């Protein structure tokens, strides 16, 4: 993304639940029930009521399995506190903080795709 734009519009995620968390060695993907995916490839923090409960980085992986508390939580808001940070607030006091690397693209947002039924 090369910096998170202040006017980033993720309104379509409000009221949508987090369906899956895909974890690989070099990225984490958050897949929502509307099929939107948010991919982190640098650093992220999961908070509950303002306290860090799990962190992830591409170098260290997850600090604890508490990130799973986000599963099936509904998005209530989002924000861009600075040009390298995206926050997504969920119900029950959870927050996802995704930090972008200053030297390379490390956040991707893949919008909803229509489902194809064969």
For each residue, the residues with C-beta under 8 A, 3 or more apart:
1: 4 100 105 106 107 108 109
2: 100 105
3: 83 84 100
4: 1 8 80 82 83 84 85 86 100 107
5: 8 80
6: 80 83
7:
8: 4 5 78 80 86
9: 12
10: 13 14 78 88 109
11: 14
12: 9 16 34 36 111 112
13: 10 16 32 34 36 75 78 88
14: 10 11 75 76 77 78
15: 74 75 76
16: 12 13 32 33 34 36 74 75
17: 32 33 72 73 74 75
18: 21 30 31 32 33 70 71 72 73 75 90
19: 31 32 33 71 72
20: 30 31 71
21: 18 28 29 30 31 67 68 70 71
22: 28 29 31
23: 28 62
24: 27 28
25: 58 61
26: 41 58
27: 24 39 40 41 58
28: 21 22 23 24 39 40 44 56
29: 21 22 37 38 39 40
30: 18 20 21 37 38 39 40 70 88 96
31: 18 19 20 21 22 35 36 37
32: 13 16 17 18 19 35 36 37 38 75
33: 16 17 18 19
34: 12 13 16 112
35: 31 32 112 113 115
36: 12 13 16 31 32 109 110 111 112
37: 29 30 31 32 108 109 110
38: 29 30 32 86 88 98 107 108 109 110
39: 27 28 29 30 107 108 109 110
40: 27 28 29 30 43 44 56 98 106 107
41: 26 27 58 101 105 106 107 108
42: 57 58 99 100 101 106 107
43: 40 55 56 57 58 98 99 101
44: 28 40 55 56 57 96 97 98 99
45: 52 54 55 56 96 97 99
46: 52 53 54 55 66 67 69 70 94 95 96 97
47: 50 51 52 53 94 95 96 97
48: 51 53 66 69 92 93 94 95
49: 93
50: 47 93 95
51: 47 48
52: 45 46 47 55
53: 46 47 48 64 66 67 69
54: 45 46 62 63 64 65 66 67
55: 43 44 45 46 52 60 62 63
56: 28 40 43 44 45 60 61 62 63 67
57: 42 43 44 60 61
58: 25 26 27 41 42 43
59:
60: 55 56 57 63
61: 25 56 57
62: 23 54 55 56 65 67
63: 54 55 56 60
64: 53 54 67
65: 54 62 68
66: 46 48 53 54 69
67: 21 46 53 54 56 62 64 70
68: 21 65 71
69: 46 48 53 66 73 92 94
70: 18 21 30 46 67 73 90 94 96
71: 18 19 20 21 68
72: 17 18 19
73: 17 18 69 70 90 91 92 94
74: 15 16 17 90 91
75: 13 14 15 16 17 18 32 78 88 89 90
76: 14 15 89 90 91
77: 14 88 89
78: 8 10 13 14 75 86 87 88 89
79: 86 87 89
80: 4 5 6 8 83 85 86 87
81: 85 87
82: 4 85
83: 3 4 6 80
84: 3 4 99 100 101 102
85: 4 80 81 82 97 98 99 100
86: 4 8 38 78 79 80 97 98 100 107
87: 78 79 80 81 95 96 97 98
88: 10 13 30 38 75 77 78 95 96 98
89: 75 76 77 78 79 94 95
90: 18 70 73 74 75 76 94 95 96
91: 73 74 76 94
92: 48 69 73
93: 48 49 50
94: 46 47 48 69 70 73 89 90 91
95: 46 47 48 50 87 88 89 90
96: 30 44 45 46 47 70 87 88 90
97: 44 45 46 47 85 86 87
98: 38 40 43 44 85 86 87 88 107
99: 42 43 44 45 84 85
100: 1 2 3 4 42 84 85 86 105 106 107
101: 41 42 43 84 104 105 106
102: 84
103:
104: 101
105: 1 2 41 100 101 108
106: 1 40 41 42 100 101
107: 1 4 38 39 40 41 42 86 98 100
108: 1 37 38 39 41 105
109: 1 10 36 37 38 39
110: 36 37 38 39 113
111: 12 36
112: 12 34 35 36
113: 35 110
114:
115: 35
116:
117:
118:
